[in-house]
Amino acid sequence: MQVAVYFEQALLETFDFDHEVLIEDVVKMVQNKLPYRILCARVNEHRQPLNTVLKKDCKVELLDLRDPWANMVYQSSLSLLYMKACKDVVGECDVLFHNSLSKGIYTTIQCGTMASDLDVLIQRRMEELVRDAVLIEQEKLDRDALLDLAKETKNRALYSMVEHTPDLKVAFVSKIEDVQEIFYMYMVPNASYLEYFEVKRYKNGMLLRFPHPSDPSIVPMYCEQKLLYNAFSEATRFDRITGMNYASKLNETVLKQDSLRLVLLSEALHEKKIAEIAERINQEHKRIILIAGPSSSGKTTFAKRLCTQLSVLGLKPLYLGTDDYFKDRLDTPLGKDGKPDFESLHAVDVELFETQMKALLAGKKVDLPVFDFVEGKKVFGKRVTSIRNNQPIVIEGLHCLNPELTENIEASDKFSIYISPLTQLNIDPRNRIPTTDARMLRRIVRDANFRGCDASVTIRRWKKVREGEEVNIFPYCENADVFFNSHCVYELAVLKKYAEPLLLAITPEQEEYVEARRMLHFLQFFVSMSDDSVIPNNSIMREFIGGSVFAKWFD
């Protein structure tokens, strides 16, 4: 049997075996040549855990934490280890995993009063389990076996998940000694693979922190994210109003064809929040309204809905996008790869932007540029305007929260808004939905509908988009005066209908095939909402699926 071992798409070594062999044993033969710990592998384009037995000639590609699937394997395995440590320290308790926060997961432990040093005790116990390389076991179960297990253990959440998720075919009973739980990802073979983590007490819960894909060998420096914590707390309140907490509840609603009530309730919550933001801008007499957020957060629709609410208050806002202030293409700075870096702040003509904003605030007439993306340069003479002293300027763009963009504009004139879709809707109490995946689905659908890009192109570009966000957006989100959560509680049911065929069209020969399969694995937890005509034409979702009233109104 010949095993060709690849790493980062390059052949690392070829082995000949006269017997069956575990992937883990193959990894041990090459691990010292690799920069980071291998967590799982791809065997002939199919992802496999390290305890997989190789029986015939194959290509094995080794994956570390930088790979999205391997990253999820690490997080799921670490979550089970955390649950085990909590039980060892506290005794019987219920551990809930809520949302991403501060480069980790925010969790709560339902155990009554928590000791002041509980985080230290849990961390210490996890470190002991890692040193002991405690075994992590997994058993694969099909739908019938999952239902039987749910009945036997009286696990209502599991039973509801399987009952209302017809696409769910298999799951794993994952176990560390006396603690077992249902997960939908492979695990690492033992706890020794989980050497990097931090447990930190925060508010009424705990943060379980772990490495970022940009550097799998360290836990990032802690940075408190008060704005996001408050946003997630608000999302939790919204979920209580809508009655949606887990995927099974959303699926049940869709299967009962009761989507209209859910859509209208979700949209009403959005409109209420936008109206509140507009009222605050009015009361504080802000003139420069800056809106920023990561890719596919719904910035354009939000900005235009905010303009509508400001108009209701008699403010007649001027709407701008920072994309019109791009430097001419010949002057665009180059990135590390030698290609134009359009996501850098230095790709924006900051001097012109600030000069024109200050002139507008002073009541002067200004010749606003319109960027011609075909010619790669700014065009003038098409938009000459001025504003009155009570008119706000609503500006949306990648760098709007970066202080350098507006450092010469008076702070008293500025009001900043960070927008992102942060979902509190999880698969179940132990398995969460990554916000990044929800955004990528939005972008896949939008790019196919409006930019002539198939899903493979979007997936190929996504890594660079994420790298740009880490540099240009996330470091500044805490600068915002307010956060707007653009998540629609029903959206994954809608996006599945559009995204699934696009992902299925990616063939095994394409480089993006494996990531497409991962996204399809994610979508299996949701039922498609076949009738999306109930979604209002001013909804943020219309920016992605089409039919937005703003596509014409503000042209």
Beta strands, then each sheet from edge to edge (+ up, - down):
strand 1: 2-7
strand 2: 10-16
strand 3: 21-22
strand 4: 40-43
strand 5: 46-48
strand 6: 53-54
strand 7: 58-63
strand 8: 94-100
strand 9: 104-110
strand 10: 137-142
strand 11: 170-176
strand 12: 179-183
strand 13: 198-202
strand 14: 205-209
strand 15: 288-292
strand 16: 318-321
strand 17: 366-372
strand 18: 377-385
strand 19: 393-396
strand 20: 414-420
strand 21: 482-485
sheet 1: 2+ 1- 7- 4+ 5-
sheet 2: 3+ 6-
sheet 3: 8+ 9- 14+ 13-
sheet 4: 10+ 11- 12+
sheet 5: 16+ 19+ 15+ 20+ 21+
sheet 6: 17+ 18-
end
